[in-house]
Amino acid sequence: EFMIAANGHEPNLRHQHQLLMANCLAQSEALMKGRTLEEAKAQMAAKGQDKDFIDRIAPHRVFTGNRPSLTFVYDEMTPFTFGRLIALYEHRVFVEGALFNINSFDQWGVELGKELATGLLPVVEGKESAAGHDSSTAGLVAALLKAGK
């Protein structure tokens, strides 16, 4: 899935935004069209590359097409646009869950996160040490506490 804003937030960087738009559209097109071995070889030959190089590298430049994708185009990323995208994905999760007969919102991993958050709250508040947590979490807590001062 691709999301692309028609307008960026920085008028003086319009060219950069145009590069982003071109790359987004190109990826979408690549998924749709792909590239055959014959196309890869022809493209490399047109650039004057030698046959041995073409035979060795061209198979790596093959890309199966016919891969469906969605591209959402919106005017500009604003809080309202962001909220609409979140609502769209929440609705999509619900509908897909209904179609596949699963409760998309019954996530035991979320429950684990809530349990861990209860233990981390005193650490984030600076009331307890992060020593009892893994090094990654302890490092993140230290960075948050340092940045929050």
C-alpha contacts under 8 A as a table, 3 or more apart, distances in Angstrom:
res1	aa1	res2	aa2	distance
1	E	69	S	5.42
1	E	70	L	4.76
1	E	71	T	5.82
1	E	72	F	7.83
2	F	24	C	6.87
2	F	28	S	7.47
2	F	69	S	7.62
2	F	70	L	6.11
2	F	71	T	4.54
2	F	72	F	6.11
3	M	24	C	7.97
3	M	71	T	5.68
3	M	72	F	4.68
3	M	73	V	6.05
3	M	74	Y	7.77
4	I	21	M	6.62
4	I	24	C	7.13
4	I	71	T	7.37
4	I	72	F	6.17
4	I	73	V	5.00
4	I	74	Y	6.41
5	A	8	G	6.55
5	A	21	M	7.84
5	A	73	V	5.86
5	A	74	Y	5.00
5	A	75	D	5.43
5	A	76	E	5.10
5	A	77	M	6.45
6	A	21	M	7.87
6	A	73	V	6.75
6	A	74	Y	6.09
6	A	75	D	4.93
6	A	76	E	6.26
7	N	17	H	7.68
7	N	75	D	5.83
7	N	76	E	5.22
8	G	11	P	6.97
8	G	14	R	7.11
8	G	17	H	6.21
8	G	76	E	6.34
8	G	77	M	7.75
9	H	76	E	7.59
10	E	13	L	5.37
10	E	14	R	6.83
11	P	14	R	5.39
13	L	16	Q	5.34
13	L	17	H	6.52
14	R	17	H	5.05
14	R	18	Q	6.19
15	H	18	Q	4.94
15	H	19	L	6.29
16	Q	19	L	5.07
16	Q	20	L	6.41
17	H	20	L	5.00
17	H	21	M	6.21
18	Q	21	M	4.99
18	Q	22	A	6.09
19	L	22	A	5.11
19	L	23	N	6.19
20	L	23	N	5.17
20	L	24	C	6.15
21	M	24	C	5.11
21	M	25	L	6.18
22	A	25	L	5.25
22	A	26	A	5.99
23	N	26	A	4.95
23	N	27	Q	6.21
24	C	27	Q	5.36
24	C	28	S	6.45
25	L	28	S	5.12
25	L	29	E	6.14
26	A	29	E	5.00
26	A	30	A	6.00
27	Q	30	A	4.98
27	Q	31	L	6.29
28	S	31	L	5.32
28	S	32	M	6.43
28	S	69	S	6.76
28	S	71	T	7.40
29	E	32	M	5.01
29	E	33	K	5.96
29	E	34	G	7.77
30	A	33	K	5.27
30	A	34	G	4.99
30	A	35	R	7.72
30	A	63	F	7.95
30	A	65	G	6.77
31	L	34	G	5.74
31	L	64	T	7.51
31	L	65	G	5.17
31	L	66	N	6.43
31	L	67	R	5.15
31	L	68	P	6.98
31	L	69	S	7.32
32	M	65	G	4.98
32	M	66	N	4.76
32	M	67	R	5.44
32	M	68	P	6.48
32	M	69	S	7.80
33	K	64	T	7.69
33	K	65	G	4.58
33	K	66	N	6.15
34	G	62	V	7.43
34	G	63	F	4.87
34	G	64	T	4.88
34	G	65	G	3.66
34	G	66	N	7.15
35	R	39	E	6.10
35	R	40	A	6.60
35	R	61	R	7.43
35	R	62	V	5.23
35	R	63	F	4.95
35	R	64	T	6.43
35	R	65	G	6.90
36	T	39	E	5.12
36	T	40	A	6.24
36	T	62	V	5.38
36	T	63	F	6.68
36	T	64	T	7.38
37	L	40	A	5.08
37	L	41	K	6.13
37	L	58	A	6.44
37	L	59	P	6.13
37	L	61	R	7.47
37	L	62	V	5.48
38	E	41	K	5.16
38	E	42	A	6.09
39	E	42	A	5.11
39	E	43	Q	6.06
40	A	43	Q	5.20
40	A	44	M	6.24
40	A	58	A	5.55
40	A	59	P	7.77
40	A	61	R	6.10
40	A	62	V	6.55
41	K	44	M	5.18
41	K	45	A	6.04
41	K	54	I	6.13
41	K	55	D	7.67
41	K	58	A	5.70
42	A	45	A	5.06
42	A	46	A	6.07
43	Q	46	A	5.17
43	Q	47	K	6.60
44	M	47	K	5.17
44	M	48	G	6.69
44	M	49	Q	5.77
44	M	54	I	6.44
44	M	58	A	7.71
45	A	48	G	5.04
45	A	49	Q	5.40
45	A	50	D	7.19
45	A	51	K	7.69
45	A	54	I	7.33
46	A	49	Q	7.56
49	Q	53	F	6.72
49	Q	54	I	6.61
50	D	53	F	5.48
50	D	54	I	6.22
51	K	54	I	4.94
51	K	55	D	6.01
52	D	55	D	5.16
52	D	56	R	6.20
53	F	56	R	5.17
53	F	57	I	5.98
54	I	57	I	5.28
54	I	58	A	5.31
55	D	58	A	5.81
55	D	59	P	7.38
56	R	59	P	6.98
57	I	60	H	5.56
57	I	61	R	6.90
58	A	61	R	5.10
58	A	62	V	6.80
59	P	62	V	5.47
64	T	67	R	7.70
74	Y	77	M	7.39
74	Y	81	T	7.65
76	E	81	T	7.42
77	M	80	F	7.95
77	M	81	T	5.70
77	M	82	F	6.49
78	T	81	T	5.06
78	T	82	F	6.09
79	P	82	F	5.03
79	P	83	G	6.09
80	F	83	G	5.09
80	F	84	R	6.26
81	T	84	R	5.06
81	T	85	L	6.31
82	F	85	L	5.16
82	F	86	I	6.31
83	G	86	I	5.10
83	G	87	A	6.13
84	R	87	A	5.04
84	R	88	L	6.08
85	L	88	L	4.98
85	L	89	Y	6.28
86	I	89	Y	5.22
86	I	90	E	6.13
87	A	90	E	5.07
87	A	91	H	6.10
88	L	91	H	5.20
88	L	92	R	6.10
89	Y	92	R	4.87
89	Y	93	V	6.09
90	E	93	V	5.17
90	E	94	F	6.31
91	H	94	F	5.07
91	H	95	V	6.16
92	R	95	V	5.13
92	R	96	E	6.02
93	V	96	E	5.29
93	V	97	G	6.03
93	V	104	S	6.49
94	F	97	G	5.12
94	F	98	A	6.21
94	F	103	N	7.94
94	F	104	S	6.22
94	F	105	F	7.91
95	V	98	A	5.04
95	V	99	L	6.18
96	E	99	L	5.01
96	E	100	F	6.15
97	G	100	F	5.19
97	G	101	N	5.71
97	G	102	I	4.84
97	G	103	N	5.81
97	G	104	S	5.23
98	A	101	N	4.94
98	A	102	I	6.26
98	A	103	N	7.29
99	L	102	I	7.90
103	N	106	D	5.54
104	S	107	Q	7.16
107	Q	110	V	5.44
107	Q	111	E	6.94
108	W	111	E	4.98
108	W	112	L	6.43
109	G	112	L	5.03
109	G	113	G	6.24
110	V	113	G	4.94
110	V	114	K	6.25
111	E	114	K	5.07
111	E	115	E	6.35
112	L	115	E	5.11
112	L	116	L	6.21
113	G	116	L	5.09
113	G	117	A	5.99
114	K	117	A	5.00
114	K	118	T	6.34
115	E	118	T	5.31
115	E	119	G	6.87
116	L	119	G	5.26
116	L	120	L	6.21
117	A	120	L	4.85
117	A	121	L	5.96
118	T	121	L	5.56
118	T	122	P	7.93
119	G	122	P	6.67
119	G	123	V	7.54
120	L	123	V	5.06
120	L	124	V	6.16
121	L	124	V	5.14
121	L	125	E	6.06
122	P	125	E	4.94
122	P	126	G	6.23
122	P	127	K	5.14
122	P	128	E	5.54
123	V	126	G	5.10
123	V	127	K	5.76
123	V	128	E	4.64
123	V	129	S	5.74
123	V	130	A	5.85
123	V	141	V	7.61
124	V	127	K	7.59
124	V	128	E	7.99
124	V	141	V	6.46
124	V	145	L	7.08
125	E	128	E	7.72
126	G	129	S	7.25
126	G	145	L	7.75
129	S	132	G	7.33
130	A	133	H	5.57
130	A	137	T	7.80
130	A	138	A	5.18
130	A	141	V	7.24
131	A	134	D	7.70
131	A	138	A	6.76
133	H	137	T	6.24
133	H	138	A	5.97
134	D	137	T	5.51
134	D	138	A	6.11
135	S	138	A	4.97
135	S	139	G	5.93
136	S	139	G	5.16
136	S	140	L	6.23
137	T	140	L	5.05
137	T	141	V	6.09
138	A	141	V	5.09
138	A	142	A	6.17
139	G	142	A	5.06
139	G	143	A	6.22
140	L	143	A	5.09
140	L	144	L	6.14
141	V	144	L	5.08
141	V	145	L	6.06
142	A	145	L	5.19
142	A	146	K	6.04
143	A	146	K	5.13
143	A	147	A	6.04
144	L	147	A	5.16
144	L	148	G	5.87
145	L	148	G	5.07
145	L	149	K	6.54
146	K	149	K	5.70
